[in-house]
Structure formats: C-alpha cells, structure tokens
C-alpha cells in the first residue's frame, strides 16, 4: 500500500462526485493490495424475449414441465440450449 486514503463525510452527492473525480486510486493502492474475488453463485445475465409458438406446443411443454416438476420456462431454456449446442 502506498499511502492511506482518507475519505471524508460528504454533505451532498455533488461534493462526493467532485472528490472522487480528482482522486487517482493508483496513488493509494498497488495490485498486491487486492485479493482475488470469486462469485460462484452469480447467474449469467438473461434477457426477456418474445417467442410465438403454437398453443398446442406450449401446452405440451407445460405438461412435460409439470411431469418433471420444473418451471416450464426453465424447461424451454433447456430445450433451446440443447438444440443450439447440438447444432454447433
């Protein structure tokens, strides 16, 4: 560690923003000061999509999901992933 960083109490967000704008953290820390972090429970980002499928197919997927005791959307994601990986 190079030198201690003293962070004051801020009266406003603008004051805090100004403080951090003029601070160069490289003056206070070196690479050896940091520990490696691991986040094993993070889930990959996902994005909602709209997908039109026939009613009979959605019904069949919901029935199969019920048989497997899993949410139908999770089952759909599994099927899509299997299909995408099979063809690559």
N, C-alpha and C positions, 0 to 999 in steps of 0.2 A: 504494500500500500504506500502510495507516495505521500499524501497528507490527508488529514481529516477534513471531511466536508461537513460544514455546519449549515443545516437547513433551518432558516428562521420560521417563525409563525407568520402566516400571511393574513392580511386583512381582507384581501379580495383575490379573485381568480386572476385578474389582470396583473396584480403585483406578483403573484406566483409565476405567471407566464413570463413576465419580464425577467425574473430571477433565473429561471431555467434556460431562457434564451441566451443569456450571457455566460452560462457555466459550460465549461468543457470538461466532461467527466473523465477524459483521458488524463487530466491533471491530477485526479484524485484516486484513480484505480488503475491497476495493471491486470493483465489477463490472468495471472496466477491468483488474484484475489477472489476469483469467482469459482463456484462449484458447478459441476455438471448437473443439470436438472433433467429429470425424467418424468414424463407424464403418461404413464401406461394406460390410464383409464379414459383418455380423451378419445372421443369418437370422431371419425372423419366428417368433415363438413358435408352437408347434404343440401339439396335444393328441391323445392317442390316443383313438380311438373304436372302438366295436364295430359292425360293419355285417354284417348277414346277407344274403348273396347266394347264388343257386343255384350249385351246383358247376360246372355247365357254363359259367356266365358267368365265374367265377373262372378256370377252365381256359383259356377263350378270352382273357381279359385277360393271363394269364401267357404264353400263346403269342405274343400280339401284342407284349408287352414284350420277349420274347426276340428276336423279329424286329427290333425297334428297338434292341436292346441297352441297355435301361434297366431299372431295378428295377420290378417290377410295381406296388409301392405308389406309386411316383412317377408311373407312368402312370395309376393310378386317381385320384390327386390332380389330375393334369392334366385328365382327363376330367370330374371333378366341377367343377373351376374353369371349364372351358369351358361346361358346361351351366348353371352358376349365372350366368355373365356374359352368356350368350346370352339368358336369360330376364329379365334385369333392365332 
